[in-house]
Amino acid sequence: MPRHLSLDAVAMKDGNLLVVGSSSYAASFYAQDRDGDYREDENKLPSSDDILNNGSHPLNFDVMKQCTINPSDNLYKNWECQFSTFANEAAVWLVNANGTVTSHAITAGNGDNRDGLAVIDKDNDSRSFQASAQAVALDKNDNPIAVGYSTTDVKNDYYAMQAAYFTAKAGNLASWTRTMIPGLDIEPGDDRDFTYTIANGVNNSSVIVGDAKGNGEKPQRAFVYKAGQGNAQFFDQLAPSLFFKDSNSNAAAINNNDQVVGWVDIESSNGKEARHRAFTYINGTAQGPLKAGGAWMLDDLTNDGVVNSIANSYRIVDATGINNAGVIAATAYYCHGGYENLSKLAHCNGTEQQVVVKLVPKAGATAEDIQPRVKDEEPPFKRSGGSLGILALTALGFIGFRRRK
């Protein structure tokens, strides 16, 4: 069944709410190719042997075609409709004060064609166009800028998702311009560098953050980019002391003060999934004790130097959002009674629980209040007193359970 997914929203200056996300627009298994010919691509359909052990109910392709014609009537009437697949485009919905919704496609093109790519390509029918707007902001001129990804044709050989931003005038939300973020080419040379790239956040200065998923054994690399200026920059180039060589990282969000949050590996993977911790990076002007161009682990910014304190009961794993007041939404591991020492990977003698936390900047904090946690290769130590850290931590609720091994 076609789907619509909303992911972010921003209040326009006229009081309307602009919502962004993605919307499916055509069945990816049966559509027109670039020549206008209808084609069937059964490669995109599941095998009945994968669904039923005995294969007693084979999929009827002719019935599946009808799922897209009248989905409201056919969705539950026909068994085949449960396995439909669709191509998706970036989309916006404008909601006025009366609740009236007006929708528009962000990507260019009409009907079965989006930015020059058909749902089913005549030369590569196993691929479908996919695009989404993951976040949105109003720029300095109060015009919307949305960020996410869009399908790109790589060297006329294959399709891939590439980070993109979409711009429009506030008075004409039916017409958007798509721009691929430079410096993130999927295959810049003879070898493929990235499986895909995606933009996750944007602020009112049109500064964009996101990730580039490395191809094969290459790492996932967080990036930052200002629209219209040069190429995307990777955090392992901007702050190599924190983003060490071949570390995986994610840039999830950025506020209007150019403060970025996300996560980064804290150990080499050595062929297995590495543990990671949340970070913040200041891309613009200094934010209190946090200087421009600096990167910090949030564990260091919550450390108060006291083993038996509330702060030492948490290790911040991932930061997913930050508002303009610097308040950070994150997830953390919580150890009842506190970790045995102040190091980043200190042992929890009890059961760790994964919790949702809010981190709030403390008024009057200075650089002297930042106490980096002891490195794990150094002898662990305990302190009986210390500063208060620069971020206050509040647990909002449990989201799961995990036992440290």
Buried (B, 14 or more C-beta within 10 A) or exposed (E): BBEEEBBBBBEBEEEBBBBBBBBBBBBBBBBBBBEEEEBBBEEBBEEBEEBEEEEEEEBEEEBBBBBBEEBEEBBEEBEBBEBBBBBBBBBBBBBEEEEEEEEBBBBBBEEBBBBEBBBBBEEBBEBBBBBBBBBBBBBEEEBBBBBBBBBBBBEEEBBBBBBBBBBBEBEEBEEBEBBBBEBBBBBEEEEBBBBBBBBBBBBBBBBBBBBBBBBEEBBBBBBBBBBEEEEBBBBBEBBEEBBBEBBBBBBBBBBBBBBBBBBBBBBEBEEEEBBBBBBBBBBBEEBBBBEEEBBBBBBBBBBBBBBEBBBBBBBBBBBBBBEEEBBBBBBBBBBEEBBBBBBBBBEBEEEBBBBBBBBEBBEEBEEEBBBEBBEEEEEBEEBEEBBBBBBBBEBEEEEEEEEBE
